[in-house]
């Protein structure tokens, strides 16, 4: 398991099916590669700890996009952990 600090730099909707959305988030740095899963952790302004499972990783034009069901806003500081699952 590896961990790293990063910042969300972009988000985009991946899909919307039957009212469920999936998103892709780009980070300013990452240790995720295609096939990896893990989590991104952040702290909300309220102080609440947010844990966002990374369901997969896709490459697009040389950029790494992290597939999630609930995106974080651009500018959010995160701690990424590769190979960890949330259950």
C-alpha positions in Angstrom: 0.0 0.0 0.0 1.3 3.4 -0.8 0.0 6.8 0.2 0.5 10.4 -1.2 -0.8 13.9 -0.8 -2.4 15.7 -3.8 -5.0 18.2 -4.8 -8.0 17.8 -7.0 -7.5 19.8 -10.2 -10.4 18.8 -12.4 -13.6 16.8 -12.3 -15.9 15.5 -15.1 -19.0 13.3 -15.3 -18.2 9.9 -16.7 -21.7 8.5 -16.9 -25.3 8.8 -15.7 -27.4 5.6 -15.7 -30.8 5.2 -14.0 -30.2 8.2 -11.8 -26.7 7.1 -10.7 -23.7 9.1 -11.7 -20.0 8.2 -11.9 -17.3 10.9 -12.0 -13.7 11.2 -13.0 -11.3 13.3 -11.0 -7.8 14.4 -12.0 -5.2 15.2 -9.3 -2.1 17.3 -9.5 -0.1 14.1 -8.6 -1.0 10.5 -8.2 0.5 7.1 -7.5 -2.6 5.3 -9.0 -2.1 3.5 -12.3 -4.6 1.6 -14.5 -6.1 -1.3 -12.7 -5.6 0.2 -9.2 -8.3 0.8 -6.6 -8.1 2.7 -3.3 -9.4 5.7 -1.5 -9.0 9.5 -1.5 -9.5 11.1 1.9 -10.2 14.8 2.6 -11.4 17.0 5.4 -14.6 19.1 4.8 -14.8 22.7 5.9 -17.1 21.4 8.7 -14.2 19.2 9.9 -15.9 16.0 8.8 -13.6 13.3 7.3 -14.6 12.4 3.8 -13.6 9.0 2.3 -14.1 8.6 -1.4 -13.5 5.1 -2.9 -11.5 5.1 -6.2 -13.3 2.5 -8.3 -10.8 2.5 -11.1 -8.3 4.5 -13.1 -8.5 5.6 -16.7 -5.9 7.3 -18.9 -7.0 10.0 -21.4 -4.6 12.0 -23.5 -1.8 11.2 -21.0 -3.8 12.3 -17.9 -4.8 9.9 -15.1 -8.5 10.1 -14.1 -9.7 8.5 -10.9 -13.2 7.0 -11.2 -15.5 7.8 -8.2 -19.2 7.9 -7.4 -19.0 11.2 -5.4 -16.5 13.8 -6.6 -14.6 16.3 -4.5 -14.4 20.0 -5.7 -11.4 21.2 -7.6 -8.9 22.7 -5.1 -9.6 20.1 -2.4 -6.5 18.7 -0.7 -6.6 14.8 -0.5 -4.6 12.0 0.9 -4.6 9.1 -1.6 -4.1 5.5 -0.5 -3.6 2.9 -3.3 -4.7 -0.7 -2.7 -7.1 0.1 0.2 -10.8 -0.7 0.0 -13.6 0.8 1.9 -16.2 -1.7 3.2 
